[in-house]
């Protein structure tokens, strides 16, 4: 745009509208390279009020403008003057600024007091640091004209975020004092329903019910609650993930705005990689609740080939043993130094909530993950979850092989190769034999040679050295991965996948709302459709609903098992290679590479009967116990230590089995061993705490003891 150095050539814009705003005017760049360059427009002076009224009625940012500063000159007071000298000059500022009386804000340094805001915004505390302001100059040379200099037309704060109006996420705006009390739970519930695409009637009804718990039921509350829901819908509809055209700058602004939900941030430089750790307050509470003395798992390779930076999810298992995301880490680095940084920050944050917080184990799903930082920082055993190996092999077999019988045999042979790490068989010979037997399956063999042969030794070494997770844990992590994949890749453009701010916005809004609503629906018994979907999301839980009578095993050769469908009794699913994690089912869910309920149920039945081998996780458990039993020498201190470890492990397992199998927690508590306190306090158990307090030195009891001692000494002297 051309920059004007003189205002003489500017056209006078006298619009026919009764009221007009900055959108209706044509703005010109005015100034010099040395001086400041502003957007200016020339209008008749008598139309200034019409312009200000039009600016106040902005639909997206309704406000008022107050005179922040004004100056006047008398006519004829200047003998020499420039063309832009003023006869009257006023600085108009949005009444939601310039001060910020909100969270983290303060008054201007030049002011020692708060201004009288009676005629400004709806309430003083609604001043949000808005930077929108303009100057109106009544020209000295042409008093009938006014020069409008717009310094900032955006209603944003110093950080560049919308700070008031319908598009503001935090401030309510004018009329906020009339809005009924809305707690965080009600607001989060309403936003979650909107993000999940629930109908407007359903969202409004749920919101009004939540508000009425605090404000009662009346027409005014319902009307204001309706306005609030419409505002949230408008915010979500008009919000965008692009806070800046540059993705890196956009992430910096997001981190600045939501710093409470960021536990670690490291911008990418020439020497340091990009790392962003996200954890909301709700996720922090869930991690403290479900992670303490329990298992934390990792889904560590989501979006490696599609996203700009892969997503690393930390999961805990909730009251229904579903995988619940409690932290997201976006980074491409996996070095020990960088992993230690964000893990230390995460543990430090959780310890601020619960100083005694610790976990029993950490599940990993990638053999390339550094385990030393996990052991050092979380101070717990590391367990390997092989769900990703099974899933990738099954998906590529189905994708690259067309013959169903060949698919079954190939998957079965891959299972035999994997099981060989516990039997002492050389898996290298088994792999070579596998490649020779199925040499005609060129597509899969090319994939297997390129993607797995170079690194299969690393994967098998990890599976052999670490304990293996159970099918229930594998199913829960896989369920989370599939749900995340559906939400992230559903109706998305390829250019958005290469922006980190898009992924962060997706996680912080939709994904977080989805899991929040799942937990809320389950704990409070609300939203039956959401609760039902949440309960049935686990293949392990769906397998428990299948009766043992619905499973028929092949008694002769044990090649397959039949499972009667629960929806249609006339339909039967075939599960080949029963009793193994590498069972092959013909249901639609399994043919997508997933661990289905039929495979889990068949393995449950097989492991309870003779003739079928144990699962990989059980074999791994047996090897650990055998190694502990064989290592120490007789009559040695190492033997005592091994006995102590095994005894402690047995007690924990026994207690865990009792908790899972018991329907009454009271019976388990009554069977726990008594814990004695210090000797002096044993008789005070169950009494008020005041009774156990030590008496001060100058109490009556100590005085009586001293007086008795004097009497005894007196008797001895008299005697």
C-alpha positions in Angstrom: 0.0 0.0 0.0 1.2 3.5 -0.9 2.3 5.6 2.1 1.1 9.3 2.0 3.4 12.0 3.4 0.7 14.7 3.2 -3.0 14.8 4.2 -3.9 17.4 1.6 -4.5 14.6 -1.0 -6.7 12.5 1.3 -10.3 12.3 0.3 -13.0 13.4 2.7 -15.3 10.4 3.4 -18.8 11.5 4.2 -20.9 8.3 4.3 -24.6 8.4 3.9 -25.2 5.9 6.8 -26.5 7.2 10.1 -23.8 5.3 11.9 -20.6 3.9 10.4 -17.5 2.2 11.7 -13.9 1.6 10.6 -15.0 -1.3 8.4 -16.9 1.2 6.2 -14.0 3.6 5.7 -11.1 3.4 3.3 -7.8 3.7 5.3 -4.6 5.2 4.0 -1.1 4.8 5.3 0.2 8.2 6.5 3.6 9.2 7.9 7.3 9.1 7.0 9.9 6.4 7.1 11.6 8.1 10.1 8.3 8.7 11.9 5.5 6.4 12.8 3.2 5.2 10.0 -0.5 4.9 10.9 -3.8 4.2 9.2 -5.7 7.5 8.8 -9.0 8.6 7.3 -10.6 12.1 6.9 -14.2 12.7 7.8 -16.4 15.7 8.5 -16.0 16.7 12.2 -19.8 16.7 12.8 -19.7 12.9 11.9 -17.2 11.9 14.7 -20.0 10.9 17.1 -21.6 8.7 14.4 -18.2 7.0 13.9 -17.7 6.4 17.6 -21.3 4.9 17.9 -20.6 2.6 15.0 -17.4 1.4 16.6 -19.2 0.6 19.8 -21.8 -1.5 18.1 -19.2 -4.0 16.7 -20.9 -7.4 16.7 -17.8 -9.4 17.6 -16.5 -6.9 20.1 -19.3 -4.8 21.6 -17.8 -2.0 23.8 -17.7 1.7 24.6 -14.9 4.2 24.0 -13.8 6.6 26.6 -11.6 9.7 26.3 -8.3 8.6 27.7 -6.6 12.0 27.0 -7.6 15.3 25.4 -5.9 18.5 24.3 -7.3 21.9 22.9 -6.0 25.0 21.3 -7.6 28.3 20.7 -8.2 29.5 17.1 -5.4 31.8 16.0 -3.0 30.7 18.7 -0.4 29.4 16.2 1.4 31.6 13.8 3.1 28.7 12.1 1.7 25.2 11.9 1.9 22.0 10.0 -0.9 20.6 7.9 -1.8 18.0 10.5 -1.8 20.3 13.5 -4.9 20.0 15.7 -7.3 22.5 17.1 -8.7 19.7 19.3 -7.1 16.3 19.9 -8.7 13.4 21.8 -7.4 9.9 22.4 -10.3 7.4 22.5 -9.6 4.0 24.1 -11.7 0.9 24.3 -13.3 0.8 27.8 -12.0 -2.7 28.3 -8.5 -1.2 28.5 -5.8 0.0 28.8 -5.6 -1.5 32.3 -6.1 -5.1 33.0 -8.0 -5.8 36.2 -8.3 -9.5 35.4 -6.1 -12.4 36.5 -2.5 -11.5 36.3 -3.2 -7.8 35.3 -2.6 -4.5 37.0 -3.1 -0.8 36.6 -0.9 1.3 34.4 2.5 2.1 36.0 1.8 5.9 35.5 -1.4 5.7 37.6 -1.5 5.4 41.4 -5.2 4.8 41.5 -8.0 3.2 39.5 -10.0 5.5 37.2 -13.6 6.2 37.8 -15.2 3.6 35.5 -18.9 4.5 36.2 -19.5 5.5 32.6 -17.2 3.0 31.0 -17.5 -0.7 30.7 -20.2 -2.7 32.5 -18.0 -3.1 35.6 -14.4 -2.1 36.6 -13.2 -5.7 36.9 -14.2 -6.3 33.3 -11.2 -4.2 32.0 -9.1 -6.7 30.3 -6.2 -4.8 28.9 -7.6 -4.1 25.5 -5.2 -2.2 23.2 -7.7 -0.9 20.7 -7.5 2.9 20.5 -7.6 5.7 18.0 -7.0 9.5 17.9 -9.4 12.1 16.6 -7.8 15.4 15.5 -9.9 18.4 14.6 -7.6 20.0 12.0 -6.2 23.5 12.8 -6.2 24.5 9.2 -9.6 23.0 8.4 -11.7 23.0 11.5 -14.7 21.4 9.7 -12.7 18.2 9.1 -11.5 15.5 11.5 -8.5 13.3 11.0 -8.9 9.8 12.5 -5.7 8.0 13.3 -6.3 4.4 14.2 -3.3 3.1 16.2 -4.8 -0.4 16.8 -8.0 -1.7 15.3 -7.9 -5.1 16.9 -9.6 -5.7 20.3 -6.7 -7.8 21.7 -4.5 -7.6 24.7 -0.7 -7.1 24.7 -0.2 -10.8 24.0 -2.4 -10.6 20.9 -5.4 -12.6 22.2 -9.0 -11.5 22.0 -9.8 -10.2 25.5 -13.5 -9.4 25.5 -16.7 -9.9 23.5 -18.4 -13.1 22.3 -15.1 -14.5 20.8 -13.3 -14.2 24.1 -12.9 -17.5 26.0 -12.3 -16.0 29.4 -14.2 -12.7 29.8 -17.9 -12.5 29.7 -18.1 -8.9 28.5 -20.8 -6.2 29.1 -23.6 -7.4 31.3 -21.4 -10.0 33.0 -22.7 -9.1 36.5 -26.1 -10.5 35.5 -24.8 -13.9 34.4 -25.6 -16.7 36.9 -22.9 -18.6 38.7 -21.3 -21.1 36.4 -18.7 -23.4 38.0 -15.9 -25.0 36.0 -17.6 -28.4 36.0 -20.8 -27.0 34.3 -18.8 -25.0 31.8 -16.5 -27.9 30.9 -19.6 -30.2 30.6 -21.2 -27.7 28.2 -18.1 -27.2 26.1 -17.5 -31.0 25.9 -21.1 -31.5 24.6 -20.6 -28.8 22.0 -17.2 -30.3 20.9 -18.8 -33.7 20.6 -21.4 -32.4 18.3 -24.5 -32.9 20.5 -27.7 -31.2 19.5 -28.3 -27.6 20.6 -31.4 -28.6 22.6 -29.5 -31.3 24.5 -26.6 -28.9 25.3 -29.0 -26.2 26.5 -31.0 -28.5 28.6 -27.9 -30.0 30.3 -26.5 -26.6 30.9 -29.6 -25.2 32.5 -29.9 -28.2 34.7 -26.3 -27.6 35.9 -26.9 -23.9 36.5 -30.1 -24.5 38.4 -28.2 -26.6 41.0 -26.6 -23.4 42.1 -29.0 -20.6 41.2 -32.4 -22.2 41.4 -35.1 -22.3 38.7 -36.5 -19.1 37.3 -37.1 -17.5 33.9 -34.2 -15.0 34.2 -31.7 -17.7 35.0 -32.9 -19.8 32.0 -32.7 -16.9 29.7 -29.2 -15.9 30.7 -28.0 -19.5 30.6 -29.3 -19.7 27.0 -27.3 -16.6 26.1 -24.2 -18.2 27.7 -24.6 -21.4 25.7 -24.9 -19.4 22.5 -21.8 -17.5 23.4 -19.8 -20.7 23.9 -21.1 -22.1 20.6 -20.0 -18.9 18.8 -16.6 -19.0 20.5 -16.0 -22.6 19.4 -17.3 -22.0 15.9 -15.2 -18.9 15.3 -12.1 -20.0 17.2 -9.0 -21.0 15.1 -5.8 -22.8 15.9 -3.8 -20.3 13.8 -2.8 -17.7 16.3 -0.1 -16.7 13.9 0.7 -17.5 10.3 4.1 -18.9 11.4 3.5 -22.2 13.2 6.4 -21.7 15.6 5.2 -18.2 16.6 1.7 -19.5 17.0 2.8 -22.2 19.4 4.7 -19.6 21.5 1.5 -17.5 21.8 -0.5 -20.6 22.7 2.0 -21.5 25.5 1.9 -18.0 26.8 -1.9 -18.0 26.9 -2.3 -21.5 28.4 0.8 -21.6 30.6 -1.1 -23.4 33.4 -1.6 -26.4 31.1 2.0 -26.6 29.9 4.4 -28.5 32.2 7.4 -28.3 29.9 8.2 -26.2 26.8 11.4 -26.0 24.8 11.5 -24.1 21.6 13.4 -25.5 18.7 16.8 -24.0 18.1 20.0 -25.0 16.3 21.1 -27.0 19.4 17.8 -27.9 21.1 14.9 -29.9 19.7 11.3 -28.9 20.0 9.4 -30.3 23.1 6.0 -29.4 24.3 4.4 -31.1 27.3 0.6 -30.5 27.9 -1.3 -31.4 31.0 -4.5 -29.7 32.2 -5.5 -29.4 35.9 -8.0 -32.2 35.4 -5.4 -34.5 33.8 -3.1 -33.7 36.8 -5.8 -34.8 39.2 -6.5 -38.0 37.3 -2.8 -38.9 37.3 -2.6 -38.3 41.0 -5.7 -40.4 41.5 -5.3 -43.4 39.2 -1.5 -43.4 38.8 -0.6 -43.6 42.5 0.6 -47.2 43.3 -0.6 -48.2 39.9 0.5 -48.5 36.3 1.4 -45.7 33.9 1.6 -46.6 30.2 2.9 -44.8 27.0 1.5 -44.7 23.5 4.7 -43.4 22.0 4.7 -43.4 18.2 1.4 -41.8 17.1 1.7 -39.9 13.9 5.4 -40.6 13.1 4.8 -40.5 9.4 1.9 -38.0 9.1 2.4 -35.3 11.8 5.1 -32.7 11.9 6.1 -33.9 15.4 4.9 -37.3 16.7 2.6 -37.4 19.7 3.7 -39.2 22.9 0.8 -39.9 25.3 1.0 -40.9 28.9 -1.9 -43.1 30.1 -3.3 -44.3 33.4 -5.9 -47.0 33.9 -9.1 -45.7 35.5 -11.7 -47.4 37.7 -12.9 -49.5 34.7 -9.3 -50.2 33.5 -9.7 -47.9 30.5 -6.7 -46.0 29.2 -7.0 -42.4 30.2 -4.6 -39.8 28.8 -3.0 -37.7 31.6 -0.3 -35.9 29.6 0.7 -35.3 26.0 4.2 -34.7 24.8 4.8 -33.4 21.3 8.4 -34.0 20.1 10.6 -35.9 17.7 13.5 -36.4 20.0 13.9 -39.6 22.1 17.4 -39.1 23.5 18.0 -39.8 27.1 18.9 -36.1 27.9 15.7 -34.7 26.3 13.4 -37.4 27.7 14.8 -36.8 31.2 13.9 -33.1 30.9 10.2 -33.5 30.4 9.9 -36.5 32.7 11.5 -34.6 35.6 9.2 -31.7 35.0 6.2 -33.9 35.0 7.1 -35.8 38.2 7.9 -32.5 39.9 4.5 -31.2 39.0 2.6 -34.3 40.3 4.7 -34.2 43.5 3.3 -30.7 44.2 -0.1 -32.3 44.4 0.9 -35.5 46.2 4.4 -35.6 47.7 4.1 -39.4 48.2 3.0 -40.1 44.7 4.8 -43.1 43.0 3.9 -45.7 40.5 4.2 -49.5 40.5 5.3 -49.9 36.9 5.7 -48.1 33.6 4.5 -49.7 30.3 6.4 -48.9 27.1 5.4 -50.0 23.6 8.6 -49.2 21.6 11.8 -51.1 22.0 13.9 -48.0 21.1 12.7 -46.0 24.1 15.3 -45.2 26.7 14.4 -47.1 29.8 17.1 -45.6 32.1 15.3 -42.2 32.5 12.1 -44.0 33.4 13.8 -46.2 36.1 15.8 -43.2 37.5 13.0 -40.6 37.6 9.9 -42.8 38.2 11.8 -45.3 40.3 9.8 -48.3 39.1 10.1 -51.4 36.9 9.6 -51.1 33.2 7.2 -53.4 31.4 7.0 -54.0 27.7 3.6 -54.0 25.9 3.8 -55.9 22.6 0.4 -54.7 21.2 2.1 -52.6 18.5 4.1 -55.6 17.1 1.0 -57.7 16.8 -1.0 -54.9 15.2 1.5 -54.0 12.6 2.2 -57.6 11.5 -1.5 -58.4 11.3 -2.5 -55.3 9.4 0.2 -55.8 6.8 -0.5 -59.5 6.4 -4.2 -58.7 5.7 -3.2 -55.7 3.4 -0.6 -57.5 1.4 -1.9 -61.1 1.2 -5.2 -62.0 -0.4 -5.5 -65.7 0.5 -7.2 -66.1 3.9 -5.6 -69.5 4.6 -2.1 -68.0 3.9 -2.9 -65.1 6.2 -3.7 -67.5 9.1 -0.6 -69.5 8.6 1.7 -66.5 8.3 0.3 -64.9 11.4 0.6 -68.2 13.3 4.2 -68.7 12.2 5.1 -65.1 13.4 3.6 -66.1 16.7 5.8 -69.2 16.9 8.9 -67.0 16.2 7.9 -64.6 18.9 7.2 -67.4 21.5 10.6 -68.9 20.7 12.4 -66.2 22.8 11.0 -68.0 25.9 11.8 -71.6 24.8 15.4 -71.1 24.0 15.1 -71.7 20.2 17.2 -69.6 17.9 14.7 -67.2 16.5 17.1 -66.3 13.6 16.7 -69.8 12.2 12.9 -69.5 12.6 12.8 -66.2 10.7 14.9 -67.7 7.9 12.6 -70.6 7.7 9.5 -68.3 7.7 10.9 -66.3 4.8 11.6 -69.5 2.8 8.1 -71.0 3.5 6.3 -67.9 2.3 8.7 -66.7 -0.4 5.8 -66.3 -2.9 4.2 -63.6 -0.7 6.6 -61.0 -2.2 4.7 -57.9 -1.0 4.7 -58.8 2.6 8.2 -60.3 2.5 9.6 -57.0 1.1 7.9 -55.1 3.9 9.2 -57.6 6.5 12.8 -57.5 5.3 12.9 -53.7 5.1 11.0 -52.8 8.2 11.6 -55.6 10.7 14.6 -57.8 9.9 17.1 -55.0 10.6 15.6 -54.2 14.0 13.9 -57.5 15.1 16.8 -58.4 17.3 16.4 -55.2 19.3 12.6 -55.9 19.7 13.1 -59.5 20.8 15.9 -58.6 23.2 13.6 -56.0 24.8 10.8 -58.5 25.1 13.1 -61.1 26.6 14.7 -58.7 29.1 11.6 -56.9 30.3 8.3 -58.3 31.8 5.5 -58.4 29.2 2.1 -56.7 29.7 -1.2 -58.7 29.7 -3.8 -58.8 27.0 -6.0 -56.4 29.0 -3.4 -53.7 29.0 -2.7 -54.3 25.3 -6.4 -54.0 24.5 -6.8 -50.8 26.6 -3.8 -49.0 25.0 -4.8 -50.1 21.5 -8.4 -48.8 22.2 -7.0 -45.4 23.1 -4.8 -45.4 20.0 -7.7 -46.2 17.7 -9.9 -43.6 19.3 -7.2 -40.9 19.0 -6.6 -41.9 15.4 -10.3 -41.5 14.6 -10.5 -38.1 16.2 -7.2 -36.7 14.8 -7.5 -37.9 11.2 -11.2 -37.6 10.7 -12.1 -34.9 8.2 -8.7 -33.2 8.2 -6.7 -31.5 5.5 -3.1 -32.6 4.8 -1.7 -29.1 5.4 -3.1 -29.0 8.9 -1.2 -32.2 9.9 2.0 -30.3 9.4 1.0 -27.5 11.9 1.7 -28.1 15.5 -0.8 -25.5 16.7 -3.6 -27.5 14.9 -2.6 -30.7 16.8 -2.4 -28.8 20.1 -5.8 -27.2 19.6 -7.3 -30.6 18.7 -5.9 -32.2 21.9 -6.7 -29.3 24.2 -10.3 -29.0 23.0 -11.9 -32.0 21.4 -9.8 -34.9 22.8 -9.7 -33.5 26.3 -13.4 -32.8 26.3 -14.2 -36.3 25.1 -12.3 -38.1 27.9 -13.6 -35.5 30.5 -17.2 -36.3 29.5 -16.5 -40.0 29.6 -15.4 -39.9 33.2 -18.1 -37.5 34.2 -20.8 -39.6 32.6 -19.5 -42.8 34.4 -19.1 -41.3 37.8 -22.3 -39.3 38.0 -24.5 -41.6 35.9 -25.4 -38.9 33.4 -25.4 -38.9 29.6 -26.4 -42.6 29.2 -25.3 -42.7 25.5 -21.8 -41.4 26.4 -21.5 -43.7 29.4 -22.6 -46.8 27.3 -20.0 -46.0 24.6 -17.3 -45.5 27.2 -18.1 -48.8 29.0 -18.1 -50.8 25.8 -15.0 -49.2 24.4 -12.7 -51.9 25.8 -12.3 -55.3 24.0 -11.5 -56.9 27.3 -14.8 -55.7 28.9 -16.7 -56.9 25.8 -15.0 -60.3 26.1 -16.2 -60.6 29.7 -19.8 -60.3 28.5 -19.4 -63.4 26.3 -20.5 -66.6 28.2 -18.2 -69.6 28.2 -21.0 -71.6 26.6 -20.7 -69.5 23.5 -17.2 -70.8 22.9 -16.6 -74.1 21.3 -13.0 -75.5 21.0 -11.7 -77.9 18.4 -11.2 -80.9 20.6 -9.3 -83.0 18.0 -6.5 -80.8 16.6 -7.0 -77.6 18.5 -6.7 -75.6 15.3 -9.6 -73.3 15.8 -12.4 -72.2 18.1 -16.0 -71.0 17.4 -17.6 -68.1 19.1 -21.3 -67.5 18.8 -22.2 -63.8 18.1 -23.9 -62.0 21.0 -26.1 -59.9 18.6 -27.1 -62.7 16.2 -27.2 -66.3 17.5 -27.1 -67.6 13.9 -23.7 -66.0 13.2 -20.4 -67.7 14.3 -16.9 -66.3 14.3 -13.9 -68.5 13.7 -10.7 -67.9 15.8 -7.6 -69.8 14.4 -4.6 -70.6 16.5 -6.5 -70.4 19.8 -4.7 -69.9 23.1 -2.1 -67.5 21.5 -1.8 -63.7 21.3 -1.4 -64.4 17.6 -4.8 -65.8 17.1 -6.6 -64.9 13.9 -10.3 -64.0 13.9 -12.5 -63.4 10.9 -14.6 -60.6 12.5 -14.5 -57.1 10.9 -12.7 -55.5 13.9 -9.9 -58.1 13.8 -9.5 -57.8 10.0 -8.5 -54.1 10.6 -5.6 -55.4 12.6 -7.2 -54.9 16.1 -7.3 -57.1 19.1 -11.0 -58.2 19.1 -13.2 -59.6 22.0 -13.4 -63.0 20.4 -9.6 -63.6 20.5 -9.5 -62.4 24.2 -12.5 -64.6 25.2 -11.1 -67.7 23.4 -7.7 -67.2 25.2 -9.5 -66.9 28.5 -11.2 -70.3 28.0 -8.0 -71.9 26.6 -5.8 -70.9 29.5 -8.3 -72.4 32.0 -8.0 -75.8 30.3 -5.1 -78.3 29.9 -3.3 -78.7 26.7 -2.9 -75.0 25.8 0.2 -73.1 26.6 0.4 -70.1 28.8 0.3 -66.5 27.5 3.5 -64.6 26.8 3.0 -62.3 29.8 2.6 -65.4 32.1 5.8 -67.0 30.5 7.6 -63.8 31.1 6.5 -63.8 34.7 7.6 -67.4 35.2 11.1 -66.6 33.8 11.5 -63.7 36.2 10.6 -65.9 39.1 12.9 -68.7 37.9 15.8 -66.3 37.5 15.3 -65.0 41.0 15.2 -68.5 42.4 18.2 -69.8 40.5 20.6 -66.9 41.0 21.4 -66.9 44.8 23.7 -69.5 46.3 22.6 -71.6 49.3 23.1 -70.0 52.7 24.0 -66.6 51.2 22.8 -63.1 51.8 21.6 -62.9 48.1 19.2 -65.8 49.0 17.8 -63.8 51.9 17.3 -60.8 49.6 15.6 -62.9 46.9 13.3 -64.5 49.5 12.3 -61.0 50.7 11.6 -59.8 47.2 9.5 -62.8 46.4 7.6 -62.6 49.7 6.8 -59.0 49.1 5.7 -59.7 45.5 3.5 -62.5 46.8 1.8 -60.3 49.4 1.1 -57.6 46.8 -0.3 -60.1 44.3 -2.5 -61.7 46.9 -3.8 -58.4 48.0 -4.5 -57.4 44.5 -6.3 -60.6 43.7 -8.5 -60.1 46.9 -9.4 -56.6 45.8 -10.4 -57.6 42.3 -12.3 -60.7 43.3 -14.1 -59.2 46.4 -17.5 -57.5 46.1 -17.2 -55.9 49.6 -14.1 -53.7 50.3 -14.9 -53.9 54.1 -14.0 -57.6 54.2 -10.6 -56.9 52.6 -9.9 -54.1 55.1 -10.8 -56.3 58.1 -8.4 -58.9 57.0 -5.5 -56.5 56.8 -2.8 -56.9 59.5 -2.9 -54.5 62.5 -0.5 -51.7 62.5 0.8 -50.7 65.9 1.7 -47.1 66.7 4.3 -46.0 69.3 4.1 -47.6 72.7 2.7 -44.5 74.5 -0.1 -44.0 72.0 -1.4 -47.6 71.7 -4.2 -47.0 74.2 -5.3 -43.8 72.6 -6.3 -45.4 69.2 -9.8 -44.1 68.4 -9.7 -41.3 70.9 -9.6 -37.6 70.0 -6.1 -36.3 69.0 -6.1 -33.9 71.9 -5.8 -36.7 74.4 -2.5 -37.9 72.9 -0.8 -34.5 73.2 2.2 -34.4 75.5 1.7 -32.2 78.6 3.9 -29.2 79.0 6.7 -29.1 81.5 4.8 -26.8 83.9 1.6 -28.9 84.0 -0.2 -30.0 87.2 0.8 -33.6 86.9 4.5 -32.8 86.8 4.0 -30.6 89.9 2.3 -33.5 91.8 5.2 -35.8 90.9 7.7 -33.3 92.3 5.7 -32.8 95.5 5.5 -36.5 96.1 9.3 -36.8 95.7 9.8 -34.0 98.3 7.5 -35.8 100.8 9.4 -39.0 100.4 12.7 -37.3 101.0 11.2 -35.6 104.1 10.1 -38.9 105.6 13.6 -40.3 105.1 15.2 -37.4 106.9 12.8 -37.6 109.8 13.4 -41.3 110.0 
